[in-house]
Amino acid sequence: MKTQVAIIGGGPAGLLLSQLLCKAGIDTVVLERQSRAHVLSRIRAGVLERGMLDLLAQAGIADRARAEGIPHDGTVLSYGAQEVRIDFKAHVDTPVTVYGQTEVTKDLYDSADANGTQVIHGVSDVVLHDLDSNTPSVTYQLDGASHRLTCDFIAGCDGFHGVSRQAIPADKRRIFEKVYPFGWLGVLSRTPPVHDELIYANSERGFALCSMRNTSLSRYYIQCRQDDHVDNWSDAAFWDELRRRIPPQHAEALVTGPSIEKSIAPLRSFVCEPMRYGRLFLCGDAAHIVPPTGAKGLNTAASDVHYLNQALRSWYADGAEAGLERYSEQALARVWKVERFSWWMTSLLHRFPDQSEFDLRMQQAELAALAATPEAQAVLARNYVGLPY
């Protein structure tokens, strides 16, 4: 089998790239290890930057996100009972949109079905070949049979644990990583959100986040031990702990209910350089991870897709190689800015095991300075709503 661009990974990054390339008449095949049902069952981010919405519009699939998504003109940071609201509209005149990643993926699958995009699920033993040649290929197993897909380019959109990054020789890649000494325990519940905007809470008991998917579906998180397990947390214990970490007026308004999903996510900052090796281009979590503080994971994958889509379109339109040559440099320049913002938000809002009294006072002082300094609020707003591509 042959295609122009082989895409490894059928999550939102791989599907979005395939649909954007489809609009330009560029043929793709998407290879995904998991079933479609499994991909659609993943509970992930729910805050979309304007750039992500623009890319969905370019792919012709933004209508539902714009109709059902909830625009947010600000967010709230708290320390104990004190709050500071970051007004996106006042500082940058740009909202974010709350619309779950699962819904984005559904829309992308519907588009792939309508366009006849070949998405092959259940592949295993994926191996990338001849990446430094003009004729790379991908071999894989499917239903007990061996297959080879030849192509012009390979896009590695298969996440942190995928095979694409590992296909780059170890002496050709450099890894930068910070693993945080805690995780996030997340609960999804069919309850109204406690507030109409997200609340990021720094408390003496640890971090908490009040988020949402829509007006009747809420997503809440609390900082937990790195080695914790969901079995240690009943619903009642989770709700009690959440109340202790958010400002009293919100704790009193919190509506609780049975969890419909509960999971613990580790936190890390991770970057692989470069994001290109020969005819292989890494996108999204295959190349970089950010802690979820600030909602940048999916949105940063989208910026990679933007750069790679533009580069491939130029190459197929007129043979221009400049975009391909600059892809890694362009993508990484934005990635590191996002890494800095996510690291800063995480450092500001969480409790660390080795924090001294001085460190805690610095967190308080930083939040106080943020509350008193419109210029600092504008910097936070600019990063939160999304840096330009």
C-alpha positions in Angstrom: 0.0 0.0 0.0 1.2 3.5 -0.8 0.2 7.0 0.4 1.7 10.5 0.4 1.7 11.0 4.2 1.6 8.2 6.7 0.3 9.3 10.0 1.1 7.3 13.1 -1.6 7.8 15.7 -5.3 8.4 15.4 -5.8 10.8 18.3 -6.8 14.5 17.7 -3.3 15.5 16.4 -3.1 12.8 13.7 -6.8 13.1 12.7 -6.6 16.9 12.5 -3.4 16.8 10.3 -5.1 14.2 8.0 -8.2 16.4 7.5 -6.2 19.5 6.9 -4.1 17.7 4.3 -7.2 16.2 2.8 -8.5 19.8 2.1 -5.3 20.3 0.0 -5.8 17.0 -1.9 -2.9 15.3 -0.1 -3.5 11.6 0.5 -3.0 10.2 4.0 -3.3 6.9 5.8 -3.7 7.0 9.6 -2.5 4.0 11.7 -3.8 3.6 15.2 -3.0 1.0 17.8 -6.3 1.2 19.7 -9.8 0.7 18.6 -12.0 3.7 17.6 -14.1 3.1 20.7 -11.1 3.3 22.9 -9.8 6.5 21.4 -13.2 8.1 21.8 -13.4 6.9 25.5 -10.3 8.9 26.6 -11.1 11.7 29.0 -8.8 14.6 28.2 -8.5 18.4 28.1 -11.5 20.7 27.5 -10.1 24.2 26.9 -9.4 25.2 23.3 -7.4 28.2 22.2 -8.5 30.3 19.3 -5.8 28.9 17.2 -7.2 25.4 17.7 -10.7 26.6 16.7 -9.2 28.3 13.6 -7.6 25.0 12.6 -10.9 23.1 13.0 -12.5 25.8 10.8 -9.8 25.3 8.1 -10.6 21.6 8.3 -14.3 22.4 7.9 -15.3 20.9 11.3 -15.6 23.9 13.7 -19.4 24.3 13.5 -20.3 22.1 16.5 -17.4 23.4 18.6 -18.6 26.9 18.0 -22.3 26.1 18.6 -21.9 23.9 21.7 -18.6 25.2 23.1 -18.7 27.6 26.0 -16.7 30.8 25.5 -14.7 31.9 28.6 -13.6 35.5 29.0 -11.5 34.9 32.1 -10.3 32.5 34.7 -9.9 32.6 38.5 -6.8 31.9 40.6 -7.2 31.6 44.3 -5.0 31.4 47.4 -7.0 30.3 50.4 -10.0 32.6 50.5 -8.4 35.2 48.3 -9.1 35.3 44.5 -7.8 37.1 41.5 -9.8 37.0 38.2 -7.8 37.2 35.0 -9.9 39.0 32.5 -9.1 37.8 29.0 -11.5 40.2 27.3 -10.0 43.2 29.0 -6.4 42.2 28.5 -6.3 40.5 25.1 -9.9 40.6 23.8 -9.7 36.9 23.1 -11.7 34.1 24.8 -10.9 30.4 25.2 -13.6 27.8 24.4 -14.6 25.0 26.7 -15.2 22.0 24.5 -14.0 18.5 25.4 -11.2 16.8 23.6 -13.5 13.8 23.2 -15.9 15.9 21.3 -13.1 17.3 19.1 -12.1 13.7 18.3 -15.7 12.7 17.5 -15.9 15.6 15.0 -12.6 14.6 13.4 -13.7 11.0 13.0 -17.0 12.1 11.4 -15.0 14.3 9.0 -12.6 11.4 8.2 -15.6 9.2 7.5 -17.2 11.8 5.2 -13.9 12.4 3.3 -13.1 8.7 3.0 -9.8 9.1 4.9 -8.3 5.7 5.6 -8.0 5.2 9.4 -6.7 1.7 10.3 -7.3 0.6 13.9 -5.8 -2.2 15.8 -2.3 -2.2 14.3 0.7 -3.6 16.2 4.4 -4.0 15.9 4.7 -0.7 14.0 8.2 -0.1 12.7 9.5 2.9 10.7 12.0 2.3 7.9 14.4 4.4 5.8 13.6 7.7 7.4 16.7 9.4 6.0 15.8 8.4 2.4 13.2 9.8 -0.1 11.1 6.6 0.2 10.4 5.9 3.9 7.9 3.2 4.9 6.0 1.8 7.8 5.5 -1.9 8.5 2.8 -3.2 10.9 0.8 -6.2 11.9 -3.0 -6.3 11.5 -5.2 -9.3 12.1 -2.2 -11.6 12.1 -0.9 -10.4 8.7 2.1 -8.2 7.9 1.7 -5.0 5.9 4.0 -2.3 4.5 2.9 1.3 3.8 5.2 3.3 1.6 5.0 7.1 1.6 6.7 10.4 1.0 6.6 11.5 4.7 5.8 10.1 8.1 4.0 12.2 10.8 4.6 10.8 14.3 1.4 11.7 16.2 1.4 8.6 18.5 2.0 10.2 21.9 4.5 10.0 24.6 4.6 6.2 24.6 4.5 5.7 20.9 7.2 4.3 18.5 7.8 7.4 16.4 10.2 9.3 18.7 12.1 6.1 19.5 12.7 5.7 15.7 15.0 8.7 15.8 18.6 7.3 16.6 19.4 8.0 20.2 22.5 10.0 19.3 20.4 12.3 17.1 17.9 13.3 19.8 18.2 15.2 23.0 15.7 14.9 25.9 14.8 17.5 28.4 12.5 16.3 31.3 11.2 17.3 34.7 9.0 14.8 36.6 6.8 16.5 39.2 6.5 14.8 42.7 2.7 14.6 42.6 -0.2 13.7 40.3 -3.8 14.9 39.6 -6.7 12.9 40.8 -9.6 13.8 38.4 -13.3 13.1 38.7 -16.0 13.6 36.1 -19.5 14.0 37.3 -23.0 14.8 35.9 -23.3 18.0 38.0 -23.5 21.7 37.2 -20.1 23.5 37.4 -19.4 25.2 40.7 -18.5 28.4 38.8 -19.0 29.7 35.3 -15.2 30.0 34.8 -12.3 27.7 35.7 -10.9 28.0 39.3 -7.2 27.2 39.9 -6.8 27.0 43.6 -3.6 27.0 45.7 -4.4 25.9 49.2 -2.4 24.7 52.2 -3.7 21.2 51.5 -2.5 21.3 47.9 -3.7 22.3 44.4 -7.3 22.0 43.1 -9.0 22.8 39.8 -12.7 23.3 39.1 -13.3 22.8 35.4 -16.2 21.7 33.2 -17.2 20.1 29.9 -20.7 21.7 29.7 -23.4 23.2 31.9 -24.3 19.8 33.3 -20.9 18.0 33.2 -18.1 19.0 35.6 -14.5 18.0 35.8 -12.6 18.5 39.1 -9.0 17.7 40.1 -7.0 17.7 43.3 -3.3 17.3 43.7 -2.4 13.9 45.1 0.6 11.8 45.9 2.6 10.5 42.9 2.1 6.9 44.1 -1.6 7.3 45.0 -4.4 5.1 43.6 -8.0 5.8 42.8 -9.1 3.0 45.0 -7.9 5.1 48.0 -10.5 7.7 47.1 -14.3 7.2 47.5 -16.5 9.9 46.0 -17.3 11.3 49.4 -13.6 11.6 50.3 -12.9 13.4 47.0 -15.7 15.9 47.4 -14.7 16.6 51.1 -11.1 17.2 50.1 -12.1 19.4 47.1 -14.2 21.6 49.5 -11.2 22.1 51.8 -9.1 23.4 48.9 -11.3 25.9 47.1 -12.5 29.3 48.5 -15.3 29.0 51.0 -18.0 30.7 48.9 -17.4 28.1 46.1 -17.2 25.2 48.6 -20.6 26.1 49.8 -22.0 26.2 46.3 -20.5 22.9 45.2 -23.0 20.4 43.9 -21.8 16.8 44.2 -22.8 13.5 42.7 -21.6 10.1 41.7 -18.4 10.0 39.7 -18.7 8.7 36.2 -14.9 8.6 35.7 -12.0 8.8 38.1 -8.3 8.6 37.3 -4.9 9.8 38.3 -2.6 11.5 35.9 1.2 12.0 36.5 2.7 15.4 35.8 5.8 16.0 33.7 7.5 18.6 31.5 9.2 16.9 28.5 10.7 18.0 25.2 12.5 16.1 22.5 14.8 18.0 20.2 14.8 18.0 17.2 11.2 17.3 16.1 12.4 16.1 12.7 14.6 13.3 11.5 14.8 12.9 7.7 11.3 12.3 6.5 9.9 11.8 10.0 8.2 14.7 11.8 7.0 14.5 15.4 3.8 16.2 16.5 2.2 16.7 19.9 2.9 14.4 22.8 5.3 12.3 20.7 7.7 15.4 21.0 6.6 17.2 24.1 4.5 17.0 27.3 3.4 19.8 29.6 1.7 19.5 33.0 -2.0 20.1 32.5 -1.9 23.3 34.5 -2.9 25.9 31.9 -4.6 23.4 29.5 -1.8 23.5 26.9 -1.3 19.8 25.8 -3.9 19.6 23.0 -3.4 23.2 22.0 0.4 22.8 21.6 -0.2 19.7 19.5 -2.4 21.8 17.3 0.3 24.4 16.7 2.7 21.6 15.6 0.0 20.4 13.2 -0.3 24.0 11.9 3.4 24.2 11.0 3.6 20.7 9.5 0.4 21.2 7.5 1.7 24.4 6.0 5.1 22.9 5.3 3.7 19.8 3.5 1.2 21.9 1.5 4.1 24.0 0.2 6.2 21.0 -0.7 3.4 19.3 -2.6 2.3 22.6 -4.3 5.6 23.7 -5.6 8.4 21.6 -4.2 9.4 24.2 -1.6 11.5 22.6 1.1 11.9 25.7 3.4 8.9 24.9 5.6 10.0 21.3 6.1 13.6 22.4 6.9 12.3 24.9 9.4 9.5 22.8 11.0 11.4 21.7 14.1 12.9 25.1 14.7 9.5 26.8 14.3 7.6 24.3 16.4 10.2 24.2 19.2 10.3 28.0 19.5 6.6 28.0 20.5 6.8 24.7 22.4 9.4 26.1 24.8 7.3 29.2 25.5 4.4 27.0 26.4 6.6 24.8 28.5 7.7 27.8 30.5 4.1 29.0 31.1 2.9 25.5 32.2 5.9 25.1 34.5 5.3 28.5 36.0 1.6 27.9 36.6 2.4 24.5 38.1 5.1 26.0 40.4 2.8 28.8 41.5 -0.2 26.7 42.4 1.1 23.4 43.8 2.6 22.3 47.1 5.9 20.6 46.7 7.3 18.1 49.3 10.5 20.0 49.9 8.9 23.5 50.1 10.2 25.8 52.8 8.3 28.5 54.6 10.2 30.9 52.4 9.0 29.1 49.3 5.4 29.3 50.5 5.7 33.0 51.2 7.1 33.5 47.6 4.0 31.8 46.2 1.8 34.1 48.3 3.8 37.1 47.1 3.6 36.1 43.5 -0.2 35.7 43.7 -0.4 39.0 45.5 1.7 40.7 42.8 -0.5 39.2 40.1 -3.6 40.5 41.8 -2.2 44.0 42.0 -0.4 44.3 38.6 -2.6 44.5 35.5 0.5 44.1 33.3 1.2 40.7 34.9 -2.4 39.7 34.4 -2.1 40.6 30.8 1.0 38.4 30.4 -0.9 35.5 32.0 -3.9 36.1 29.8 -1.9 36.3 26.6 -0.3 32.9 27.3 -3.5 31.3 28.5 -5.6 32.2 25.5 -2.8 31.0 23.2 0.4 32.5 21.7 0.2 33.2 18.0 1.5 30.6 15.5 
